[in-house]
């Protein structure tokens, strides 16, 4: 789908504040409300995949965020994929390249819980190759396409 300048303005506004009303967006973009409504209807499900909130996990007791790169034998890959998709502590799963199969974003109360999760993965999906990286600080998060262009 080719996006024009008005489409991009709408996306920028939604990326900045998805809770803004059509009236507020109309005032900011100078696009009529009816046009915004029509554009949203078209973009919903196609360009706009999901409306969500960014959470400060530390504030609600989840102090360990880990990025895990995983590689497992081909015969276990679909089972691992399903396990990760349905696990309560997994925030995101990405299929990746360059030596690994998945990049997993996990959210845990403490580092020990993340380590227990990894031990459990090793026992379920052996042989499993992995590398872990704990996130210490969010420096920039979900900022693409929410600035003026």
HELIX and SHEET records of a PDB file:
HELIX    1   1 UNK A    5  UNK A   16  1                                  12    
HELIX    2   2 UNK A   22  UNK A   29  1                                   8    
HELIX    3   3 UNK A   33  UNK A   43  1                                  11    
HELIX    4   4 UNK A   57  UNK A   60  5                                   4    
HELIX    5   5 UNK A   74  UNK A   86  1                                  13    
HELIX    6   6 UNK A  111  UNK A  124  1                                  14    
SHEET    1   A 4 UNK A  90  UNK A  95  0                                        
SHEET    2   A 4 UNK A 102  UNK A 108 -1                                        
SHEET    3   A 4 UNK A  64  UNK A  72 -1                                        
SHEET    4   A 4 UNK A 128  UNK A 135 -1                                        
END                                                                             
